[in-house]
Amino acid sequence: MTGPSFGRKALNFGKAVVFHAADGFHRADDDVVEKREGLCNICPANKGGECELCGCPVKLKVTWRSEKCPMEIW
């Protein structure tokens, strides 16, 4: 599997930032972040800390309350 192009990554991350801003820049609860990190750490789409499906940095994506996994795992 190959990840999204640079342009697609930028678009996906831009959308994530907009949703995060619309949500008031809220961080997910610590237990939610921990669960998300655990699931992402064993996910085959996690390539070196970047989601191969959307291109977002996993460490950041799991902390934003407004974000969702592109595989609908969390």
N, CA, C and O of each residue as an XYZ file, in Angstrom:
296
protein
N       0.848     -1.179      0.000
C       0.000      0.000      0.000
C       0.890      1.237      0.000
O       1.865      1.306      0.749
N       0.564      2.187     -0.817
C       1.298      3.448     -0.821
C       0.411      4.533     -0.222
O      -0.812      4.508     -0.363
N       1.041      5.463      0.434
C       0.297      6.528      1.087
C      -0.157      7.591      0.116
O       0.150      7.540     -1.075
N      -0.892      8.555      0.637
C      -1.378      9.651     -0.206
C      -0.234     10.554     -0.669
O       0.832     10.604     -0.056
N      -0.487     11.254     -1.754
C       0.495     12.206     -2.275
C       0.682     13.352     -1.285
O      -0.109     13.524     -0.358
N       1.730     14.123     -1.495
C       1.987     15.269     -0.618
C       0.792     16.222     -0.600
O       0.398     16.711      0.459
N       0.221     16.483     -1.769
C      -0.933     17.381     -1.854
C      -2.132     16.846     -1.093
O      -2.826     17.602     -0.413
N      -2.380     15.542     -1.204
C      -3.498     14.920     -0.486
C      -3.253     14.957      1.012
O      -4.176     15.206      1.788
N      -2.008     14.709      1.428
C      -1.670     14.789      2.857
C      -1.960     16.183      3.386
O      -2.551     16.341      4.455
N      -1.539     17.199      2.631
C      -1.756     18.585      3.053
C      -3.247     18.889      3.151
O      -3.685     19.538      4.101
N      -4.021     18.430      2.188
C      -5.465     18.646      2.210
C      -6.098     17.937      3.404
O      -6.910     18.526      4.118
N      -5.729     16.674      3.624
C      -6.276     15.915      4.748
C      -5.937     16.564      6.082
O      -6.792     16.675      6.961
N      -4.681     16.993      6.231
C      -4.278     17.626      7.478
C      -4.969     18.968      7.650
O      -5.364     19.326      8.760
N      -5.118     19.711      6.563
C      -5.837     20.988      6.618
C      -7.268     20.808      7.088
O      -7.762     21.585      7.906
N      -7.933     19.782      6.572
C      -9.304     19.483      7.018
C      -9.318     19.134      8.501
O     -10.196     19.579      9.242
N      -8.340     18.335      8.931
C      -8.264     17.956     10.340
C      -8.100     19.186     11.226
O      -8.717     19.275     12.288
N      -7.273     20.128     10.796
C      -7.063     21.360     11.570
C      -8.356     22.169     11.647
O      -8.683     22.715     12.700
N      -9.089     22.247     10.541
C     -10.359     22.980     10.525
C     -11.353     22.340     11.497
O     -12.009     23.042     12.266
N     -11.465     21.011     11.462
C     -12.380     20.319     12.384
C     -11.933     20.499     13.836
O     -12.758     20.665     14.735
N     -10.628     20.463     14.049
C     -10.084     20.656     15.396
C     -10.402     22.070     15.889
O     -10.786     22.252     17.045
N     -10.246     23.052     15.033
C     -10.563     24.440     15.393
C     -12.053     24.588     15.675
O     -12.443     25.240     16.644
N     -12.889     23.981     14.827
C     -14.345     24.056     15.022
C     -14.760     23.408     16.342
O     -15.780     23.769     16.927
N     -13.960     22.450     16.801
C     -14.226     21.768     18.068
C     -13.621     22.529     19.250
O     -13.643     22.045     20.382
N     -13.089     23.703     18.986
C     -12.528     24.522     20.064
C     -11.136     24.098     20.485
O     -10.705     24.410     21.595
N     -10.421     23.390     19.614
C      -9.068     22.904     19.885
C      -9.014     22.010     21.128
O      -8.023     22.002     21.859
N     -10.087     21.265     21.351
C     -10.134     20.380     22.521
C      -9.290     19.137     22.302
O      -9.238     18.564     21.214
N      -8.638     18.752     23.372
C      -7.843     17.526     23.376
C      -8.746     16.393     23.841
O      -9.620     16.595     24.684
N      -8.539     15.222     23.301
C      -9.290     14.051     23.760
C      -8.882     13.740     25.193
O      -7.774     14.072     25.615
N      -9.766     13.110     25.930
C      -9.448     12.697     27.299
C      -8.252     11.747     27.285
O      -8.026     11.036     26.306
N      -7.498     11.742     28.367
C      -6.282     10.931     28.440
C      -6.538      9.452     28.167
O      -5.747      8.799     27.485
N      -7.640      8.921     28.698
C      -7.929      7.504     28.474
C      -8.248      7.226     27.002
O      -7.926      6.155     26.488
N      -8.875      8.179     26.333
C      -9.180      8.041     24.905
C      -7.880      8.081     24.096
O      -7.687      7.283     23.178
N      -7.002      9.006     24.440
C      -5.715      9.118     23.752
C      -4.930      7.816     23.922
O      -4.360      7.299     22.961
N      -4.904      7.303     25.120
C      -4.171      6.067     25.389
C      -4.725      4.897     24.569
O      -3.962      4.109     24.009
N      -6.042      4.790     24.504
C      -6.669      3.714     23.724
C      -6.338      3.879     22.236
O      -5.974      2.914     21.564
N      -6.468      5.105     21.731
C      -6.172      5.371     20.319
C      -4.716      5.039     20.002
O      -4.431      4.399     18.990
N      -3.795      5.471     20.863
C      -2.380      5.193     20.638
C      -2.109      3.701     20.574
O      -1.357      3.234     19.719
N      -2.726      2.953     21.485
C      -2.547      1.506     21.497
C      -3.022      0.864     20.207
O      -2.362     -0.021     19.662
N      -4.172      1.316     19.721
C      -4.705      0.772     18.472
C      -3.845      1.175     17.279
O      -3.596      0.364     16.387
N      -3.395      2.417     17.263
C      -2.556      2.885     16.153
C      -1.192      2.202     16.158
O      -0.625      1.948     15.096
N      -0.667      1.907     17.331
C       0.653      1.280     17.419
C       0.684     -0.109     16.793
O       1.738     -0.556     16.341
N      -0.446     -0.791     16.759
C      -0.481     -2.132     16.163
C      -1.121     -2.136     14.777
O      -1.271     -3.193     14.163
N      -1.493     -0.976     14.292
C      -2.159     -0.863     12.990
C      -1.151     -0.978     11.847
O      -0.102     -0.335     11.887
N      -1.451     -1.785     10.832
C      -0.537     -1.905      9.689
C      -0.445     -0.628      8.844
O       0.484     -0.485      8.049
N      -1.384      0.289      9.003
C      -1.355      1.549      8.254
C      -0.446      2.582      8.913
O      -0.177      3.628      8.323
N       0.032      2.306     10.127
C       0.954      3.207     10.826
C       2.358      2.933     10.310
O       2.967      1.916     10.640
N       2.851      3.832      9.515
C       4.178      3.696      8.927
C       5.102      4.768      9.492
O       5.110      5.910      9.033
N       5.868      4.381     10.485
C       6.824      5.315     11.079
C       6.175      6.508     11.749
O       6.740      7.601     11.755
N       4.991      6.309     12.316
C       4.307      7.396     13.006
C       3.400      8.226     12.127
O       2.841      9.228     12.573
N       3.251      7.814     10.882
C       2.346      8.513      9.950
C       1.299      7.527      9.460
O       1.623      6.400      9.086
N       0.051      7.953      9.463
C      -1.022      7.110      8.952
C      -0.899      7.019      7.432
O      -0.943      8.031      6.732
N      -0.748      5.817      6.945
C      -0.575      5.614      5.512
C      -1.857      5.911      4.721
O      -1.808      6.122      3.509
N      -2.983      5.923      5.401
C      -4.252      6.174      4.710
C      -4.542      7.656      4.528
O      -4.971      8.080      3.455
N      -4.308      8.448      5.577
C      -4.620      9.875      5.471
C      -3.373     10.752      5.420
O      -3.423     11.889      4.951
N      -2.243     10.210      5.912
C      -1.002     10.969      5.905
C      -0.779     11.816      7.138
O       0.230     12.515      7.229
N      -1.693     11.770      8.087
C      -1.558     12.584      9.298
C      -0.554     11.967     10.270
O      -0.394     10.747     10.304
N       0.123     12.804     11.061
C       1.006     12.285     12.103
C       0.172     11.652     13.220
O      -0.678     12.307     13.823
N       0.427     10.389     13.478
C      -0.383      9.627     14.433
C      -0.340     10.240     15.826
O      -1.382     10.367     16.470
N       0.840     10.621     16.303
C       0.974     11.171     17.664
C       0.086     12.394     17.882
O      -0.391     12.628     18.992
N      -0.132     13.163     16.835
C      -0.970     14.348     16.934
C      -2.445     13.988     16.755
O      -3.302     14.424     17.524
N      -2.722     13.192     15.738
C      -4.101     12.845     15.397
C      -4.833     12.202     16.573
O      -6.007     12.498     16.798
N      -4.171     11.337     17.318
C      -4.843     10.634     18.416
C      -5.226     11.558     19.563
O      -6.068     11.200     20.387
N      -4.620     12.743     19.629
C      -4.889     13.654     20.749
C      -6.038     14.626     20.475
O      -6.573     15.233     21.403
N      -6.414     14.772     19.219
C      -7.473     15.731     18.892
C      -8.837     15.073     19.026
O      -9.116     14.071     18.368
N      -9.676     15.632     19.872
C     -10.996     15.076     20.136
C     -11.832     14.929     18.868
O     -12.623     13.993     18.755
N     -11.668     15.824     17.933
C     -12.494     15.845     16.724
C     -12.094     14.801     15.680
O     -12.839     14.572     14.727
N     -10.940     14.170     15.842
C     -10.436     13.259     14.817
C     -11.024     11.858     14.906
O     -11.471     11.406     15.959
N     -11.004     11.189     13.753
C     -11.474      9.815     13.646
C     -10.457      9.026     12.832
O      -9.756      9.583     11.987
N     -10.387      7.751     13.090
C      -9.507      6.865     12.343
C     -10.091      6.634     10.951
O     -11.286      6.361     10.834
N      -9.280      6.734      9.890
C      -9.801      6.501      8.546
C     -10.232      5.051      8.315
O     -10.960      4.766      7.364
N      -9.785      4.131      9.185
C     -10.208      2.735      9.098
C     -11.390      2.454     10.027
O     -11.872      1.324     10.110
N     -11.847      3.493     10.724
C     -12.961      3.412     11.676
C     -12.685      2.435     12.825
O     -13.595      1.791     13.346
N     -11.401      2.344     13.205
C     -11.022      1.505     14.338
C     -11.326      2.221     15.663
O     -11.647      1.587     16.668
N     -11.217      3.551     15.637
C     -11.579      4.354     16.819
C     -12.320      5.603     16.380
O     -12.713      6.415     17.218
